[in-house]
Amino acid sequence: MDKKRTRKQIAAIVLLVVGFVGTVFGIFGLVGGGNIEPYEARQGVVLVYAVATVYNEDGSVEQMGGTGTGWAIGKPGEPVQYIVTNGHVVEAAYAYPRMYENVVGTVQVYYSAAENDFAQVEVVYYSPQTEKDIAILKLPTPTNKRVSLTLRESDSVKMSETAYALGYPGDSSSRQTLPAYDLNDVTITKGIVSNRVNAKWATYEAFQMDVSIAPGNSGGPLVDENGRVIGINASGATDPDTGLMLGMNYAIIMDELTKILDQERIEYTMAGGLSWVPNWFAYVFLPIGILALAGGIVLLVMSSQKGGAVLAAAGIGGQKKSVAKGRGPISKYAVLRGVTGKYAGQRFDLLKGKVVIGRDPATCNIVFDKNTPGISGRHCQVVYDPNEDCFLITDLGSSYGTFLGNGKKLTANVVEKLSAGDTFYLCDNANRFVVTKE
């Protein structure tokens, strides 16, 4: 008995050591600088639409302005309220109304033009193209529709380093049929940082690069291979005779932006001293560490009790089945099943967690094709509540609505209870589902 107890104690110590090391590495991954794949930085990118409306004396109305790209700043895991872009993107909408009494400017940030999902914003900082060429926009309320991107100090960027530009170049959009201007329409181009220069045409420092950008990319983020922002895409050199791009482009360095953010007292996230640690450390080592620590503690307790009597009395390792209070045993499966449409006949196990339905593959479990009519990026979600032994459905602010089987339209972001056998559909009966227990 003593030998068996000793073996358990040794195993417990090993598990505790492994758990401690795994937990430390996992925490490093959480705070290690927000490293992501370059294309995942699109989760922080938005379309910026700025227009100046001119009311002429003869009663006619003219509009001028255009579109550019912006990206979110803030603290990790917190809702976003500030967007960075170029000053020249919002120039007409911001500067002209201050110069002429008959001009009114509006600036909007689009999450998806296809779904008419946008917010009208306030320009809280503006510098013209001949100076810093930076604008900071403030959303009316914080949002979770985009995530803040992590910044990187300019002195840490090496020449010949690989860089990626993200945005909505007009040439790309004009060659698409009905561009949505959402996350899936963000274009990414790749190249290297060629030089660091003082711009002759402005008062900022810039990284010269061969990364391809075009009108519409203005204001978008230039990121490194870990998805951290190193520059704001701003301009490109053109042949004075032909007007053609020379493949020599420029991005404003991050030090220019952080000085402004500090002056304006706007929070942002800078890659820290552990920026070499990849994010996947958190996903791999943290669960291993927690499980190993838990296992070590359990073994220590078991080795300190005769025959594990205390644990047995607590019901650990026994065969007693879980029963919800006041109800019979919970069913083995809580299932969402497709009735009509793309997922007809397919089943999804709700005991594994919530199911989100929509067109966005980054956030949805059940993903419809991009051009499916009536389906929003994040349309609705379904979850099984074992405590109440019922199903819960929530419309996530879809454009065309989520309906119960009796035709009742759900109110956006309000939870509705369903019982086994109840049906619901997205937009119309072409995409119907049923919740059931098996």
Buried (B, 14 or more C-beta within 10 A) or exposed (E): EEEEBEEBBEBBEBBBEBBBBBBBBBBBBBBBBBBBEBEBBBBBBBBBBBBBBBBEEEEEEEEBBBBBBBBBBBEEEEBBBBBBBBBBBBBBBBBBBEEEEEBBBBBBBBBBBBBEBBBEBEBEBBBBBEEBBBBBBBBEEEBEBBBBBBBBBBEEBEEEBEBBBBBBBBEBBEEEEEBBBBBBBBBBBEBBBBEBEEBEEBEBBBBBBBBBBBBBBBBBBBBBEBBBBBBBBBBBEEEEEEEEBEEBBBBBBBEBBBEBBEEEEBEBBBBEEBBEBBBEBBEBBBEBBBBBBEBBBBBBBBBEEEEBEEBEEEEEEEEEEEEEEEEEEBBEEBBBBBBBBBBEEEBBEBEEEEBBBBBBEEBBBBBBEBEBEBBBBBBBBBBBBBEEBBBBBBBBBBBBBBBBBEEEEBEEEEEBEBEBEBBBBBBBEBBBBBBBBE
